[in-house]
Amino acid sequence: MKKLIIVAAMMMAPAIHAEPEPILYGTVTVNDGQTFTGSIRWGKQETFLSDIFNAQKIETVGIEHLSKQERSELQDHQPGPQVNLGNVQITFKSLFGKEIEPPDFSVHFGAIKYMAIDDGVFVATLHDGTTIISNDNANDLTGAVQLKNRQGEQRSYDLDDLKHIEFSQAPADALTWGDGIYGTITTDSGKLQGRVM
């Protein structure tokens, strides 16, 4: 089952979409040193600052202070494969759950200031100075990045062709990759208005 995400929920204004949503914009530097600046379409989906960047951290942090025994106990309690039999869920922890998987993370593209890329390792620097290190085992780190400059010229780059991406505020005349889909969704929790992702 696919998830439906409402980005801007419970808006009180009568108009669903009053002004354009901020778009992804920035400058890419290619491995040969060339640069290109423009509106960004990340993969086949993300074009707005509120879109979500999904990846997996390269390592699990915060467990380095644990003893060898504590790490072993933690590994023994990692969830393994699950089977649902009617209303009963069975998790095979003791046989399969021996590895501590690096954690997934999700962050709005608007939180990312800079991304450095080096041989499949990605270092995302957020606006608050936090860095997140990942590798190319997530779909947001395996696709292509497309750019469109203010004159309409378009370029597409595989992520491994790039050295870094510096995100910036889009100028008023930046060309977009299209508008978002806006609507009203009725749920058990009430009506939600906003951009549908």
N, C-alpha and C positions, 0 to 999 in steps of 0.2 A: 504494500500500500504506500503510495506517495504522500509526502507531507505537503500541506498547503500552509505557507507562512504569510502572515499579514505583517508588513513591516511597520506601518504607522497605524496603530490600532486605537480605537475609541476616540477618533477625532470628533470634536464638537461642531466644527464649521459645517455649514450646509453643503459647500462645494467639496467634492471628494479630492480634487487635485487643483489647488489654487495657483501654484507656481512650479516650474520645473525642478526636479530633484537634482542635487549636485551629482556630477558625473566623475568617473575616474579620469584622471588627466596626469600626465607626467612625461619624463624624459627617460628613454632607454639608452644605455650605452652598450654597443655591440662588442664582441670580443676583439675586433680589430680597431676599436677606439672610436668608430663613428657613432654619432648620436642622432636621435630622431625624437621630436616632441609632438605630442598630440593627445587626442582623446583615446582612451584605452578601452578595449574590449578584452576581458580576460577569459580565455577559452571560448566556449560557445554561449556563456551565460552572463557573467557579471560585467556590468557597465556603470553601476552607481556606487557612491561612497557607502551606502547602507547595505550593499551586497556583502555576503559572508565569504571570507577566505578560510578554507578548511585544509588542514594538513595534520601531520603527526610529528611530535617532537622527536628529535634524534635519540634522546635518552630520557630515562626517568630521573628527575631531580627530586631531592628531598629525602632520599633513602640512604644517602652516604653515611649518615650517622648511626645507622642500624648495625647491630652486631651480626656476625655470620649466622648465628642461630635465628635471630629475628628475621633476617632476609629469607632464610630457608622456610620459616613458618609463613611468611608473607607469600612466598612462591607457592607453597602448598595450598593456599586459600585463593589463588587466582581462579576466576571463573573459566571453566572450560566449555566445550560444546554443550548445547542445550537441546532437549527434546521435549516437545509438548504432546502429552497424551490426554486429550480432552482438556479438563481443567487442571491437570497435574503437570508441573514443569520439573524435569529431571536435569540436573547440571552435573556433568562428569568432572568434578574437580580433582579428585585424587589421582586419576589416570592421566589426564591431559593438561591440567592447569598448572604447569610447572614453571612457565616463563612469565616474568613481569613485562608486560607489553608497554612500550613507550606510549604515553598518553596522547590522545587526539586533542586538537585545539581548534577553536573557531573564533575569528575576530573580524569585525567590520573592516572592509578595505580602507575606510576613512581613518582608521586608527594607525595604519601603516604609513610611515614616513619614507622609508628607504628599504630596498631589498638588494642584498648582494648575493651573487650566484657564483659558485666555484666548484666545478666538477661534481655536480649533483647535490651539493650542499647549499642550502638556502638560509641566509641569516636575515630575518625581518626585524628591522628596528622600528619600534612604535614611537609615536610622538612624545610619550613620557620617558623615553630612553630605554625602556625594556627591550631586550633582544630575545628572539625565539629562533632556535636553530632547528631546521628540519631537513629532510631529504626528499627525493622525488618518488616517494611511494604513495602519494595522494593525488587525486585527479586534478586538483588545482595547481599541482607542480609538475604536471606531465603534458599539459596542453600548449597551445600557442597563444601569444599575446599579439593582438592586432592594434595598430595605431592609425589614427586619421588626423592629419594636421589641419590647420585653419584654411588651407587652400583646397582641401578635399583629397590630397594625395594619401594613399593608404599603403601600409607596410604590415607584414606579418612575420613574426619571429618565433622560432622554437625557444623555449626558456634556456636550453643549454647553449644557445648562440649568444646569450647576453651576459655581460659582466655585472650590471646592476640596473636598477630601476629607481628613479627618484620621483616620488609622487608630489604633485603640487596642485594648487587651486586652479581650476579651469577658468580661462578668460571668458568674458561675456559672449564673445563671438565663436567660441569653440563649437565644432560640429559634433553632433551626438550620433549614437548608434541606434537611435529610435527612442520612443517614449516607453515608459513602464505601463503595465496594465493596472488600472485602478478599479476598485469596485467595493461593494458592500457584501459581506458574508454574514449569514445568519447561523449562529451556532447555539449550543446548549447554554453558553455563557452570555448570550445576547448578540447584538449586531456589532460587527467590527467594520470600520471603513479604513481604507488605505491602499497601499500598493501590494498587489498580489505577486508573490515570488514562488 
